[in-house]
């Protein structure tokens, strides 16, 4: 489900009818602040409010209208209005000084996630960040070190990791159903040209991303599940990459068609290639083919696709259908529907919370991004997607850009676990 459909779902269908259960009986309050109350931030805020223990003392957004809408949402749900912060781009730091905030959800434009999450951790707040986690290697390392030094929970809210079929494939991979894993394909292919501009022609964060950056700039939706299937940072790690990019043209053409050939929008010098392909090698020798395409004109059944190959089995998710073949188990040497395996290998999270989760956005995955963060904070469990994972997945952004600038030359991917990946297998 794309973001436009997600917003329609959360606005029209979620409400307080989700009937979320407390993580524990009579759980004490967990005081959550939200930085960024646009469509995505407000949708996740609405979802967090379905958990009775969540209180929201403060919200931050530089857009007064969005902030006021979110304040109204909290007041109607909890009976008291949170304090709003909107004095400028750095006013979130004033929010972080509050003693009555335990945790922070960062749901601002992607370019701000890294800096804001680092600041939140250093302020002693548990932090849930929207994707991607960071834009630079310095920010990636800053997240890892701030998480360690603060002792607070950091989690990347990568909802694609919680799709029911992706969790089932993870169970199968961990059970050895595919044999030794050797190769994966994945990609984010989503025509976002219309989402690059506001109605008045100004650039949205997506448009600014395309103006200011080149490379594989939105990797985590597709790479996140694959990294979990391959045991990245848990017995293997991302070691190097090389990226090639097409010319830039689709968004220029779209802008000229929508706003006129002589419009300011048509004259913007966009940097982002129409399509990029990144080959990643892991320390154990597996290869990941990671594609990103946000501006090409093409219909798409889903924004993500996946393929997993092992020595004795394979999985394919084209966005239209999921199929699998397992040596010694599939009745023929041909693909078969994945649905029976999805039931057999259903993840415990979906067994426990599936009915509740299915009422949330992105096929129920949004529920788990919130629920798993709250559970980790409340019960002191390890983060499901900690800073080392978030940094490894997000480091593709700056490293792919460096590879393109170097004519496709390989780039080393830092070990954000600092050697701990070897001992974390299983």
N, C-alpha and C positions, 0 to 999 in steps of 0.2 A: 504494500500500500504506500503510495507516495504521500508527501507531506500535505498536499491539498486535501486528499481524501482523509488523511489522519485528522486534520483539523476539523473536518466535518463530523467525523466519528466522535471525537472527544467533546466537541461542543454540543452536538445534538443528542448523543446517546449515552455519554458516561454519567454525568451528573453525580449525585450521591447515591444512585441506585446500585453501585457496584457492590455495596455491602461488604467492604473489606474487613477482614478480621484482624485483631491485634496480633502482633508477633508473639506476644506472651500474654497470659491472663493478667489483667490489671497492670499493664505495662506503664511505667512512668512516662511522662511527656518527653518527646524528642523535639527540640526546638530547631526548626529548619527555616533558613532564609533562602530566598531565590534571587539570584543576580541575572537579570534578563527575563522580561515578562512579555516577550513577543509570543507568536503562535506556539512555538515549541515549548518555551518555558511555562506558559500558562497551561498548556495541555498536561505537562508533567506535574505542575502544581495542583491542578484539579485531581489528578490521580493520587498524589501524595495525601491530599486531604481526605481520601476515602479510608485512610488508616487512622483510627480514633486517637492514637497516641501522638500523632504529629500536630504540633503547634507551629504557627508561622508568625513570629514577632516582627519580621522586617522583610521588605521587598525593595529591589533596586532596578531602575531602568531610566535611561535618559529621555525616553518618550513619555510625557505626562499622561497621554491618553491610555497607552498600554498599561502603565503603572496603575492608574486609577481603576481600570477594569479588573486588574488582579487584586487590588485592595478590596474592591467590592466582592469579588469571589470569596476571599478569605473571611470577610465580615459576615457574609451570608452563611458560610459553612461553620464558623466558630463563634459568631456573636460579638466579636471584637475586631476592630480594624488594625492591621499591622502598620508600623511606621514605614513611610516611603522615603526612598533616597533617589534624588534625581537632579542633583546640582551640577552634574557634569560627568565626563568619562571616568574620573577617578573617585567619584563619590562612594563607590562600592567599598573603598578602604575604610571609610567612616563606619559603614555597616559592620565591617569585620572587627571593629573595636568593641562591639557590644558584648557584654558578659552573658546575655540571655540568648545567645545563638550557639547551638551545639554543632550544627552542620550546615553546609552551604551547597546548593545546587547551582552550578554555573551553566547557564543556557543562553549566553550571549552569542553574537556572531563568532564563527569558528576561529577567526584570527585572534581573538582575545582569550580563548580558553586557557592557554598555557600560563600566561602571566597572572591571570586572575586565580587560577587554581593554586599556583605557587604561593601567592599572597595569602590565600585562604588557609593553606596548610601551615604556613609560618605564623599565622594568627591563632593557631591552635584549633582550627575547625576541621571536622571531618568533611570530605569534599567529594561530591558526585559531579562529574563533568560530562557535558555533551561532547560529541565527536566533531572533529578529531581532537586529540588531547593537546597537541602543540604544533607549532609551525617550524621551529628551529631545533637544531641539536642542543643548543644551550637550554632551551625550554624543556626538552626531553630530560636532560640530566638534572635540571632544576626540580622537576617533578619527583624524580627518583630520590634525590637527596633530601628534599623537603618532606616527603613521606617518611623517610627513615628518621630524620632528625626530630620531626614533630611527634612521632608515635601515633599519628592520627590515621584514620582509614581514608584512602583514596580509591575511588572506583571510576572507571570509564563506563559511561552509560551506553555501551554498544548493544543496541537492542537486537541486531541481527544474530548475535550469539545465542539468543533465547527463542528463536523460531523453533517450533516443535520439531520439524524435520532436521534442523541443524543439530539440535541436542541429541536426537536419535542417532544421527550419523556419528556424533562424538562418542556415544555409548558403544556403537559398533566398532569404531576405530580402536577404542581403548580395550575392547574385548578381543581384538585381533581378527575381526571378521574379514578384513581386506588383506590380511598378511602385512608384511613390511610395507610401509607407505613410501612411495617413490616420487609421486608427482601430483600436482593439483593445479587446476585452472579456476580463476575466479575473477569477477569484475563488477564494477559499478557503471552501468550504461543507462543513463537517464537524461532525456532531453529536457534540460533546465533553462533553455533560452528565454522562455517567458518569465522565469523566476529571477532572471538577472536584472530586471528593471522594475522599479515602482511604476505606478500608473502615470506619474508625471514625467517619467523618463530618467529620473535619478537612479543610480545603481544601488541594488540591494547588496548584501554581503556576498552573495554568490557572484554578482557582477564585479564587485571590487576584487574578489578572489581571482577572477579571470583577467582582470586588468593588470593586477600586480604580480601574479605568480604563474610560473609554468611548471609542469611536472605532473606526477601522479598525486594530486592534491587532496583526494578524498578517499583514502585507502581502507579505512577500518571496517566499513560495512561488509566488504567482501573478504578482506584479509583476516579479520578477527575470527570468524568461525573456522577458517582453514588452519590458522595458527593453533587453535585449540585442538583440532583433529590431529595435527602433526605433533602435538606435544611441545610446541615452542615454549622455551624457558622452563620446560619440565622434561629434560632429557635431550633436547635439541634446541637450537637457536637459529635465528636469522643471521647469516654470516656476510653475504655480499649481494649486490644488485647491479643491474645494468638496465637502462631505460632508453627507448627510442620514441620519438614523437612525430606526429604528422604536422603539416603546416597549420596555421591558424586562419580560419575563414568563415566558419559557420555563423558565429555570433555577429561578425561584421555584416554579413548578408542579412541576417535576421533584423538587425538594428535598422538597416537601410530600408527594408521592406515595411517595418512597423512605424518608424518615425520619419522616414524620408531620406533620400540619398545625401542630401545636403544638411541633415540634422546634426547637432552636436554628438548625438549618440552614435551615428554612423562614422564619426571621425575619431572615436576613442581607439587608442592603440592597445588592443587586447593582447596580452602575452600568452594566454593559455592555449596550447595546441588543441585541435579538435579531439584528438584521441592519443593516448599514450599507452605503451605496453612496457611493463617492467618484469624482467626475469630475476627471481630471487633464488639463491642457493642457500641451503641450510648447512649447518656444521656436519650433519650426518649424510649429506649428499642429496637430499630431496630437492626438487625444483618446483617453484611456484610461478605460474604465469599469471600476472596481475594486471588487469586492464582497467583504464579509467577513461570515460567519455561522457562529458556533461553538456556538450553543445552541438553534437551532430544531429541532423534531422533524420530521425528514424523512430518508428513505433517500437515500444518495448512492453512485453507482457509483465515484466517485473524489473525493478532497478538493479537487482543482483542476479548472478548465476554462479554455479559451482560445479566442479568436477573433481573427484578424488580417485586416484589410482594406486592400488597396492599390488603386491606380487600375486595375490590369489583372489582379487575382487576389485570392483570399480563401482562408483556412484556418479550419477549425473542429475543435475537440477538445472534445466534450461529456463526456468521461470514459468514455463507452461506445464511441465510435468517433471516428476522425479522418478528415476529408474535406477535399478541396481542389478549387478550380476555378481554372484559368488561361486567360485569354483567348488565343486563337490556338493553344492546345495541347490543352486538354480537348476531347474529341470532340463533346460536346454542351454546351449552355448549362445545365448541371446539375452538381451535386456528383459527384465520383468518389472512390473509395477512395484514401487517402493512402499505403497500403503501398508501391506501386511507387516513389513519390517518396521515401519514407523510405529505400529501398535506393539509389536513384540519388544522393541528396544526403546519404548517411550521413557523419557527421562523422569526421574522422581519428582522434579519440580512441577512437571505437567500433571503427573498423577495426583499430587497434593493440591495444586492450585489451578488446575486447568480451567474449571468452570468459572472461577473468579477472573482469571487472566484473560479469558476469551472475550470479555466485555471491554477490554482496553484496546488501544490503537496498535497498528502494525501487527495484526494477527495475534494479539495477546502478548507480544514481546515487551511492550512498554511497561506492563505491570511488573515484570521480573526485574527490569532495570531499577525500579523504585524499591520493590520488595526485598531484593537481594542486598541492596545498599543498607536499608534500614535494619535488616537482620544482622548484617556484618557489624554494624555500629552497636546495636543493642546487645548482641551476644558475644562481642569480641572475637568473632570469627575472622579468618583471613579474607581479604577482599577478593571477590571472584575475578575481578579484572584490575589488578594492582598497577602501580605506576610503571614497573618494569615492563609489563605487557603493553600498557598504553604507549609508553615511549618507543618500544620496538616497532609497534604497528604504525605509529605516527611519524617515526623517523624516515619513513618512505617519502614523505613530502619533501624535505630539504635534500635528501640524498638522490632522489630521482631527478630533481632540478639540476643538481651538480653533475649527474651523469649525462644529461642532455647537453649541458654547456660543454662537456668534455667529449662530445661526439659519440656518446653511448658507452664511454669507458666505465668499467666496473668500479663500484664504490664499496668500501668496507662498512658494514653495519656494526655499530658499537655493541658490546655486550653489556646491556643495561642491568643484568643480574650480577655483574662483576664476579662471574665464575660459578654462581650458585645453581645455574641451570643443570650442571652435570649431576648434582646431588638431588635434584628435584624430580627425577623420573618417577612416574607413578604417583 
